[in-house]
Amino acid sequence: MLGIGIDIGGTNTKLVVVNRAGKLLAQERFKTEPQKGPASFLKRLGGAVAGLRRDYGRQLVSVGMGAAGDVDPERGLLRYAPNLGWRNVKLAGPLEKLTGLPCAVENDANMAAWGAYEIELKQKFPDVLTLTLGTGIGSGLVIGGKLYHGATGSAGEAGHMKIVPGGRLCGCGGKGCLEAYCGSGAIMRRARELVKSEDAYVKKFSDPARPRFNTICLTRAAEAGDAAARRVWAETGDFLGRGLASLILVLNPGCVVLTGGVSRARKWFMPALEKVLGAQQISTPFKKVKVRISDDADLGSHGAALFGLERALK
């Protein structure tokens, strides 16, 4: 029995086919093009799923889907997706009609958390907190081996916990959010405040194949000994440590998983993060918790496939 996992991104939508052990059998992607609207997207998504059904037939028994934003998992409804510009979009019902397969819809960070738990951690940790570090910051919780949703399905909005009262403006409209300091856009805004010439910086430090002023460029600059880059990454680790310390104190997880593009700079932000965790006055939960970095870029889509399978086979 196989499941399809779908990860809806603002630029691309990824589909994978995996078995119950999490082995990848197929993958494809297409442009999300959210500006064309949900109806156009669902039609194209239905076509992509139909193509996989032709290849795998009755072996396919479920679809799991992750989307960035506020999701109602019980109704299969995407209540609000800022990166897509969509509100109150029904995803599960229409896709089930198009494909004939049961569909589970979740927040994308929840699916990354489920992927980390199922693929990497299930045998060791029943309680796992996963933070996705990218343009935004999402989080998902597995407690006692079960995905935790909270009262409204909104659990895990760690990116919008306030770490600096009255601080920098966040995309959500609030001030001082974790995302306003540790999302990739926020990191690069701080870098711009320290870099004299962005063009010269890109020319000197960026990947020649992708000459951009981004976190990859900033990581390469840190590797080369650039003081501004190292300062920004140390600040990022400090801010991330503040948010993570509060989460660990409240949730007391056995393991924290950091994933996403920003996590690739671990060498430069982890020392500051670990310093914050080590300075906590209530030390017990910090002595036990394991903080891991996952380089698996497909945790979300794999987690969605495995979660859909579990739901369908109950």
Helices and strands as residue ranges (DSSP letters): E 2-8, E 12-19, E 24-31, G 34-36, H 38-56, G 57-59, E 60-67, E 70-72, E 77-81, E 86-90, H 92-99, E 103-107, H 108-115, I 116-121, E 128-133, E 137-143, E 146-147, G 158-160, H 179-182, H 184-194, H 198-205, H 215-223, H 227-251, E 255-259, G 261-265, H 266-278, H 284-288, E 290-293, H 299-312
